[in-house]
Amino acid sequence: MTLDVRRLGPDDAEPARQLGMEAFGVPSNPPTSPATIDQPGMNWYGAIEDDLLVARLVDREYDAYFGGMPVASGVSRLQLSIEAKAFSGRCLPPCSVTLRSAGR
């Protein structure tokens, strides 16, 4: 099984929403608007295995300060599907490499 980590596009918005609801539960008022990942300052990445989104990660474009020095930060969300939790060690390193290549 091949694990592909890439930036998510518009076609991945609904699977990303479903994964978020799997991780955190369905809201009491489920969304009625179409799913979107087009949000300013947020970059969505996903781990796909056998055409199934098994993990998603959101990189927020902001800097934090540590000791007065700016530190690039921003991973605000990381969800793994139930099936992917067993191999999270395989998901997380490619996500880190993808973020580093994006300059984060």
DRENVEX-323227 format. One record per atom (N, C-alpha, C): atom name; residue in three letters; residue number from 1; x, y, z. Coordinates in nm, 2 decimals. Layout:
BEGIN
('CA','ALA',NUM,(X,Y,Z)) ...
***
This chain:
BEGIN
('N','MET',1,(0.08,-0.12,0.00)) ('CA','MET',1,(0.00,0.00,0.00)) ('C','MET',1,(0.09,0.12,0.00)) ('N','THR',2,(0.06,0.22,-0.09)) ('CA','THR',2,(0.14,0.34,-0.10)) ('C','THR',2,(0.07,0.45,-0.03)) ('N','LEU',3,(0.15,0.53,0.04)) ('CA','LEU',3,(0.10,0.64,0.11)) ('C','LEU',3,(0.15,0.77,0.04)) ('N','ASP',4,(0.05,0.85,-0.01)) ('CA','ASP',4,(0.09,0.97,-0.08)) ('C','ASP',4,(0.05,1.09,0.01)) ('N','VAL',5,(0.14,1.18,0.04)) ('CA','VAL',5,(0.11,1.30,0.12)) ('C','VAL',5,(0.12,1.42,0.02)) ('N','ARG',6,(0.01,1.49,0.01)) ('CA','ARG',6,(0.01,1.61,-0.08)) ('C','ARG',6,(-0.08,1.71,-0.03)) ('N','ARG',7,(-0.07,1.83,-0.09)) ('CA','ARG',7,(-0.16,1.94,-0.06)) ('C','ARG',7,(-0.30,1.90,-0.11)) ('N','LEU',8,(-0.40,1.93,-0.03)) ('CA','LEU',8,(-0.54,1.89,-0.08)) ('C','LEU',8,(-0.59,2.00,-0.17)) ('N','GLY',9,(-0.68,1.96,-0.26)) ('CA','GLY',9,(-0.75,2.05,-0.35)) ('C','GLY',9,(-0.90,2.05,-0.33)) ('N','PRO',10,(-0.97,2.13,-0.41)) ('CA','PRO',10,(-1.12,2.14,-0.39)) ('C','PRO',10,(-1.19,2.01,-0.39)) ('N','ASP',11,(-1.15,1.91,-0.47)) ('CA','ASP',11,(-1.21,1.78,-0.47)) ('C','ASP',11,(-1.19,1.70,-0.34)) ('N','ASP',12,(-1.10,1.74,-0.26)) ('CA','ASP',12,(-1.07,1.67,-0.13)) ('C','ASP',12,(-1.15,1.73,-0.02)) ('N','ALA',13,(-1.23,1.84,-0.04)) ('CA','ALA',13,(-1.29,1.91,0.07)) ('C','ALA',13,(-1.39,1.83,0.14)) ('N','GLU',14,(-1.48,1.75,0.07)) ('CA','GLU',14,(-1.58,1.67,0.14)) ('C','GLU',14,(-1.52,1.55,0.22)) ('N','PRO',15,(-1.42,1.48,0.16)) ('CA','PRO',15,(-1.35,1.38,0.24)) ('C','PRO',15,(-1.28,1.43,0.36)) ('N','ALA',16,(-1.23,1.56,0.35)) ('CA','ALA',16,(-1.16,1.62,0.46)) ('C','ALA',16,(-1.26,1.65,0.57)) ('N','ARG',17,(-1.38,1.70,0.53)) ('CA','ARG',17,(-1.49,1.73,0.63)) ('C','ARG',17,(-1.53,1.60,0.70)) ('N','GLN',18,(-1.55,1.50,0.62)) ('CA','GLN',18,(-1.59,1.37,0.68)) ('C','GLN',18,(-1.49,1.32,0.78)) ('N','LEU',19,(-1.36,1.33,0.75)) ('CA','LEU',19,(-1.26,1.29,0.84)) ('C','LEU',19,(-1.26,1.37,0.97)) ('N','GLY',20,(-1.28,1.50,0.96)) ('CA','GLY',20,(-1.30,1.58,1.07)) ('C','GLY',20,(-1.41,1.54,1.16)) ('N','MET',21,(-1.53,1.51,1.10)) ('CA','MET',21,(-1.64,1.47,1.18)) ('C','MET',21,(-1.62,1.33,1.24)) ('N','GLU',22,(-1.54,1.24,1.17)) ('CA','GLU',22,(-1.51,1.11,1.23)) ('C','GLU',22,(-1.42,1.14,1.35)) ('N','ALA',23,(-1.33,1.23,1.35)) ('CA','ALA',23,(-1.24,1.26,1.46)) ('C','ALA',23,(-1.30,1.33,1.58)) ('N','PHE',24,(-1.39,1.43,1.55)) ('CA','PHE',24,(-1.45,1.51,1.65)) ('C','PHE',24,(-1.60,1.50,1.67)) ('N','GLY',25,(-1.66,1.42,1.59)) ('CA','GLY',25,(-1.81,1.40,1.60)) ('C','GLY',25,(-1.88,1.50,1.51)) ('N','VAL',26,(-2.00,1.46,1.48)) ('CA','VAL',26,(-2.09,1.54,1.39)) ('C','VAL',26,(-2.15,1.65,1.48)) ('N','PRO',27,(-2.14,1.77,1.43)) ('CA','PRO',27,(-2.20,1.88,1.51)) ('C','PRO',27,(-2.35,1.86,1.52)) ('N','SER',28,(-2.41,1.92,1.63)) ('CA','SER',28,(-2.55,1.91,1.65)) ('C','SER',28,(-2.63,1.97,1.54)) ('N','ASN',29,(-2.58,2.07,1.47)) ('CA','ASN',29,(-2.64,2.12,1.35)) ('C','ASN',29,(-2.54,2.09,1.23)) ('N','PRO',30,(-2.55,1.97,1.17)) ('CA','PRO',30,(-2.46,1.94,1.06)) ('C','PRO',30,(-2.46,2.05,0.95)) ('N','PRO',31,(-2.34,2.07,0.89)) ('CA','PRO',31,(-2.33,2.17,0.79)) ('C','PRO',31,(-2.42,2.14,0.67)) ('N','THR',32,(-2.48,2.24,0.61)) ('CA','THR',32,(-2.56,2.23,0.49)) ('C','THR',32,(-2.49,2.29,0.37)) ('N','SER',33,(-2.39,2.37,0.39)) ('CA','SER',33,(-2.32,2.43,0.28)) ('C','SER',33,(-2.22,2.33,0.23)) ('N','PRO',34,(-2.18,2.35,0.10)) ('CA','PRO',34,(-2.07,2.26,0.05)) ('C','PRO',34,(-1.94,2.27,0.13)) ('N','ALA',35,(-1.87,2.16,0.14)) ('CA','ALA',35,(-1.74,2.16,0.21)) ('C','ALA',35,(-1.64,2.24,0.13)) ('N','THR',36,(-1.56,2.31,0.20)) ('CA','THR',36,(-1.45,2.39,0.13)) ('C','THR',36,(-1.32,2.39,0.22)) ('N','ILE',37,(-1.21,2.39,0.15)) ('CA','ILE',37,(-1.08,2.40,0.22)) ('C','ILE',37,(-1.02,2.53,0.17)) ('N','ASP',38,(-1.09,2.62,0.11)) ('CA','ASP',38,(-1.04,2.74,0.06)) ('C','ASP',38,(-1.06,2.85,0.17)) ('N','GLN',39,(-0.97,2.85,0.26)) ('CA','GLN',39,(-0.98,2.95,0.37)) ('C','GLN',39,(-0.85,3.02,0.38)) ('N','PRO',40,(-0.85,3.16,0.38)) ('CA','PRO',40,(-0.73,3.24,0.39)) ('C','PRO',40,(-0.64,3.20,0.51)) ('N','GLY',41,(-0.51,3.19,0.48)) ('CA','GLY',41,(-0.41,3.16,0.58)) ('C','GLY',41,(-0.41,3.01,0.63)) ('N','MET',42,(-0.48,2.92,0.56)) ('CA','MET',42,(-0.48,2.78,0.60)) ('C','MET',42,(-0.44,2.70,0.47)) ('N','ASN',43,(-0.35,2.61,0.49)) ('CA','ASN',43,(-0.30,2.52,0.39)) ('C','ASN',43,(-0.33,2.38,0.43)) ('N','TRP',44,(-0.41,2.31,0.36)) ('CA','TRP',44,(-0.46,2.17,0.39)) ('C','TRP',44,(-0.37,2.07,0.32)) ('N','TYR',45,(-0.33,1.97,0.40)) ('CA','TYR',45,(-0.25,1.86,0.34)) ('C','TYR',45,(-0.32,1.73,0.38)) ('N','GLY',46,(-0.30,1.62,0.30)) ('CA','GLY',46,(-0.36,1.50,0.34)) ('C','GLY',46,(-0.27,1.38,0.30)) ('N','ALA',47,(-0.29,1.27,0.38)) ('CA','ALA',47,(-0.22,1.14,0.35)) ('C','ALA',47,(-0.33,1.05,0.28)) ('N','ILE',48,(-0.30,1.01,0.16)) ('CA','ILE',48,(-0.40,0.93,0.09)) ('C','ILE',48,(-0.34,0.79,0.07)) ('N','GLU',49,(-0.42,0.69,0.10)) ('CA','GLU',49,(-0.38,0.55,0.08)) ('C','GLU',49,(-0.49,0.48,0.00)) ('N','ASP',50,(-0.45,0.42,-0.11)) ('CA','ASP',50,(-0.55,0.35,-0.19)) ('C','ASP',50,(-0.68,0.44,-0.22)) ('N','ASP',51,(-0.65,0.56,-0.26)) ('CA','ASP',51,(-0.76,0.66,-0.29)) ('C','ASP',51,(-0.85,0.70,-0.18)) ('N','LEU',52,(-0.80,0.67,-0.05)) ('CA','LEU',52,(-0.88,0.71,0.06)) ('C','LEU',52,(-0.80,0.81,0.15)) ('N','LEU',53,(-0.86,0.92,0.19)) ('CA','LEU',53,(-0.80,1.02,0.27)) ('C','LEU',53,(-0.79,0.96,0.41)) ('N','VAL',54,(-0.67,0.93,0.46)) ('CA','VAL',54,(-0.66,0.86,0.59)) ('C','VAL',54,(-0.60,0.96,0.70)) ('N','ALA',55,(-0.55,1.08,0.66)) ('CA','ALA',55,(-0.51,1.17,0.76)) ('C','ALA',55,(-0.52,1.31,0.69)) ('N','ARG',56,(-0.54,1.41,0.77)) ('CA','ARG',56,(-0.54,1.55,0.72)) ('C','ARG',56,(-0.47,1.64,0.82)) ('N','LEU',57,(-0.40,1.74,0.77)) ('CA','LEU',57,(-0.32,1.83,0.85)) ('C','LEU',57,(-0.35,1.97,0.80)) ('N','VAL',58,(-0.37,2.06,0.89)) ('CA','VAL',58,(-0.39,2.20,0.84)) ('C','VAL',58,(-0.27,2.28,0.90)) ('N','ASP',59,(-0.20,2.35,0.81)) ('CA','ASP',59,(-0.09,2.44,0.84)) ('C','ASP',59,(-0.15,2.58,0.84)) ('N','ARG',60,(-0.14,2.65,0.95)) ('CA','ARG',60,(-0.19,2.79,0.96)) ('C','ARG',60,(-0.07,2.88,0.94)) ('N','GLU',61,(-0.09,2.98,0.86)) ('CA','GLU',61,(0.02,3.08,0.83)) ('C','GLU',61,(0.03,3.19,0.93)) ('N','TYR',62,(0.10,3.16,1.04)) ('CA','TYR',62,(0.12,3.26,1.14)) ('C','TYR',62,(0.25,3.22,1.21)) ('N','ASP',63,(0.31,3.32,1.27)) ('CA','ASP',63,(0.44,3.30,1.35)) ('C','ASP',63,(0.41,3.32,1.49)) ('N','ALA',64,(0.47,3.24,1.57)) ('CA','ALA',64,(0.47,3.26,1.72)) ('C','ALA',64,(0.60,3.33,1.76)) ('N','TYR',65,(0.61,3.37,1.88)) ('CA','TYR',65,(0.73,3.43,1.93)) ('C','TYR',65,(0.78,3.36,2.05)) ('N','PHE',66,(0.91,3.32,2.05)) ('CA','PHE',66,(0.97,3.25,2.16)) ('C','PHE',66,(1.09,3.33,2.20)) ('N','GLY',67,(1.10,3.38,2.32)) ('CA','GLY',67,(1.21,3.46,2.36)) ('C','GLY',67,(1.23,3.58,2.28)) ('N','GLY',68,(1.12,3.64,2.22)) ('CA','GLY',68,(1.13,3.76,2.14)) ('C','GLY',68,(1.17,3.73,2.00)) ('N','MET',69,(1.19,3.61,1.96)) ('CA','MET',69,(1.23,3.57,1.82)) ('C','MET',69,(1.11,3.50,1.75)) ('N','PRO',70,(1.08,3.54,1.63)) ('CA','PRO',70,(0.97,3.47,1.55)) ('C','PRO',70,(1.01,3.33,1.52)) ('N','VAL',71,(0.91,3.24,1.54)) ('CA','VAL',71,(0.93,3.10,1.52)) ('C','VAL',71,(0.81,3.06,1.43)) ('N','ALA',72,(0.84,3.01,1.31)) ('CA','ALA',72,(0.74,2.96,1.22)) ('C','ALA',72,(0.66,2.85,1.29)) ('N','SER',73,(0.53,2.86,1.29)) ('CA','SER',73,(0.45,2.76,1.36)) ('C','SER',73,(0.32,2.75,1.28)) ('N','GLY',74,(0.23,2.67,1.33)) ('CA','GLY',74,(0.10,2.67,1.27)) ('C','GLY',74,(0.03,2.55,1.24)) ('N','VAL',75,(0.08,2.43,1.27)) ('CA','VAL',75,(0.00,2.31,1.26)) ('C','VAL',75,(-0.11,2.32,1.36)) ('N','SER',76,(-0.23,2.34,1.30)) ('CA','SER',76,(-0.35,2.36,1.39)) ('C','SER',76,(-0.44,2.24,1.40)) ('N','ARG',77,(-0.43,2.15,1.31)) ('CA','ARG',77,(-0.52,2.04,1.31)) ('C','ARG',77,(-0.45,1.92,1.25)) ('N','LEU',78,(-0.47,1.81,1.31)) ('CA','LEU',78,(-0.42,1.68,1.26)) ('C','LEU',78,(-0.51,1.57,1.30)) ('N','GLN',79,(-0.58,1.51,1.20)) ('CA','GLN',79,(-0.67,1.40,1.23)) ('C','GLN',79,(-0.63,1.28,1.15)) ('N','LEU',80,(-0.64,1.17,1.21)) ('CA','LEU',80,(-0.61,1.04,1.15)) ('C','LEU',80,(-0.74,0.96,1.15)) ('N','SER',81,(-0.77,0.89,1.04)) ('CA','SER',81,(-0.89,0.80,1.04)) ('C','SER',81,(-0.86,0.69,1.14)) ('N','ILE',82,(-0.97,0.62,1.18)) ('CA','ILE',82,(-0.95,0.51,1.28)) ('C','ILE',82,(-0.86,0.41,1.22)) ('N','GLU',83,(-0.87,0.38,1.09)) ('CA','GLU',83,(-0.79,0.28,1.03)) ('C','GLU',83,(-0.64,0.32,1.03)) ('N','ALA',84,(-0.61,0.45,1.02)) ('CA','ALA',84,(-0.48,0.50,1.01)) ('C','ALA',84,(-0.41,0.51,1.14)) ('N','LYS',85,(-0.48,0.51,1.25)) ('CA','LYS',85,(-0.41,0.52,1.38)) ('C','LYS',85,(-0.31,0.41,1.40)) ('N','ALA',86,(-0.34,0.30,1.35)) ('CA','ALA',86,(-0.25,0.18,1.36)) ('C','ALA',86,(-0.11,0.21,1.30)) ('N','PHE',87,(-0.11,0.29,1.19)) ('CA','PHE',87,(0.02,0.32,1.12)) ('C','PHE',87,(0.05,0.47,1.12)) ('N','SER',88,(0.02,0.54,1.23)) ('CA','SER',88,(0.04,0.68,1.24)) ('C','SER',88,(0.19,0.71,1.22)) ('N','GLY',89,(0.27,0.62,1.26)) ('CA','GLY',89,(0.42,0.64,1.25)) ('C','GLY',89,(0.46,0.65,1.10)) ('N','ARG',90,(0.38,0.59,1.01)) ('CA','ARG',90,(0.40,0.60,0.87)) ('C','ARG',90,(0.34,0.73,0.81)) ('N','CYS',91,(0.24,0.79,0.87)) ('CA','CYS',91,(0.17,0.91,0.82)) ('C','CYS',91,(0.25,1.03,0.86)) ('N','LEU',92,(0.30,1.04,0.98)) ('CA','LEU',92,(0.35,1.17,1.03)) ('C','LEU',92,(0.48,1.21,0.97)) ('N','PRO',93,(0.58,1.12,0.95)) ('CA','PRO',93,(0.70,1.17,0.89)) ('C','PRO',93,(0.68,1.23,0.75)) ('N','PRO',94,(0.60,1.17,0.66)) ('CA','PRO',94,(0.58,1.23,0.53)) ('C','PRO',94,(0.51,1.37,0.54)) ('N','CYS',95,(0.42,1.39,0.64)) ('CA','CYS',95,(0.36,1.52,0.66)) ('C','CYS',95,(0.46,1.62,0.70)) ('N','SER',96,(0.56,1.58,0.78)) ('CA','SER',96,(0.66,1.67,0.83)) ('C','SER',96,(0.75,1.71,0.71)) ('N','VAL',97,(0.78,1.62,0.62)) ('CA','VAL',97,(0.87,1.65,0.51)) ('C','VAL',97,(0.79,1.74,0.41)) ('N','THR',98,(0.66,1.72,0.39)) ('CA','THR',98,(0.58,1.81,0.31)) ('C','THR',98,(0.58,1.95,0.36)) ('N','LEU',99,(0.56,1.96,0.49)) ('CA','LEU',99,(0.56,2.10,0.55)) ('C','LEU',99,(0.69,2.17,0.53)) ('N','ARG',100,(0.80,2.09,0.56)) ('CA','ARG',100,(0.93,2.15,0.54)) ('C','ARG',100,(0.96,2.20,0.40)) ('N','SER',101,(0.91,2.12,0.30)) ('CA','SER',101,(0.93,2.16,0.16)) ('C','SER',101,(0.85,2.28,0.13)) ('N','ALA',102,(0.74,2.30,0.20)) ('CA','ALA',102,(0.66,2.42,0.18)) ('C','ALA',102,(0.71,2.54,0.25)) ('N','GLY',103,(0.83,2.52,0.32)) ('CA','GLY',103,(0.89,2.63,0.39)) ('C','GLY',103,(0.84,2.66,0.53)) ('N','ARG',104,(0.77,2.57,0.59)) ('CA','ARG',104,(0.71,2.59,0.73)) ('C','ARG',104,(0.80,2.52,0.83)) 
***
